[in-house]
Amino acid sequence: MIAIGLPIVTVAYNKDTSPVKLNLGVGAYRTEEGKPLVLNVVRRAEQMLVNDTSRVKEYLSITGLADFNKLSAKLIFGSDSPAIQENRVTTVQCLSGTGSLRVGAEFLAKHYHEHTIYIPQPTWGNHPKVFTLAGLSVKYYRYYDPATRGLDFQGLLDDLAAAPAGVIVLLHACAHNPTGVDPTNDQWEKIRQLMRSKGLLPFFDSAYQGFATGNLDADAQSVRMFVADGGECLAAQSYAKNMGLYGERVGALSIVCKDADVASRVESQLKLVIRPMYSNPPIHGASIVATILKDRQMYDEWTIELKAMADRIISMRQQLFDALQARGTAGDWSHIIKQIGMFTFTGLNTEQVSFMTREHHIYMTSDGRISMAGLSSRTIPHLADAIHAAVT
Ligand code: PLP
């Protein structure tokens, strides 16, 4: 029998009948009331699309909606990006972040001379599966230091320095999942120098642009540093979190090439990857994104709503930290406010996590990762009590 189902944490949460149960395992934004959020600007764009009776449901081309692709490249690389102006970027619409990673990985497995990808330890659980099934061989570089609950920068540099020249390196553009730990700009610059000096190929996973700091440009800084040096790179973009379009499956893969001729040949090869996979991508979500990105007023409205989501998460960090301080909970919890993005890597161990689930009905992944977006001012005292009890 083939077992198919929801993530284990969600299954256990659904079965729990306690009125105080709390699911912090889900990687999706929730409002202060614990509800999923559809952005107003998204509702407005959808309404415009519905009202436009000239719109039809014909197939898109293999590479997707042209406007969407252009606008997505500008969003991540910057509207004044020389790489875009020099036509060195090829962008294809894909099935959200996951699909963009998969298409990029299949392309690399077919056409790139190296078939090894280095990914951070730890990383998003789907990364090793996506890359392995695409035909790449997965190796890890050090990323997280449990002692400081911060970046193991020296370990990262040592592992990349020891990697064979030319291999692919997966980098989280911002808001690293699951740790919430990002390199500083100075550290990014050192990583860039090392990678370029060894000819390592950067493959950026950008699932949280704007969701980390609330600023779309700041969250794309790492990618832009690598593009500014004129070298090659790949970037997988997702609109799941920053536009709340989770189930619409909207994303893009961009490949920054040496020159316009390579970019156009890369596009032909990407079509050959996509055609037998799903023929062409869906039209609705990409139309929503393009409608918002091409209209100045809607774009501004989006940035305000996006910042509100990011700010709510940042405020949850502060409130949880304050609540633990107020309880005099043993240990240093400053990493809660230092980490960034949707997740906090609490540092709680597997036993502490199961204690919190068993005794306090709080659900999270067994590595101690909690989704800050799943918290509210109302639920923070309950979580703080549970953490306090778990570490005492
Ligand atoms: N990459 C990272 C690091 C993620 O955390 C996620 C989602 O959680 C994704 C990619 C892909 O998400 P989606 O396929 O929903 O865009």
Residues whose N, C-alpha, C, O or C-beta is under 5 A from the ligand:
A	BS01	PLP	G27 L95 S96 G97 T98 G99 W124 N177 D205 A207 S238 A240
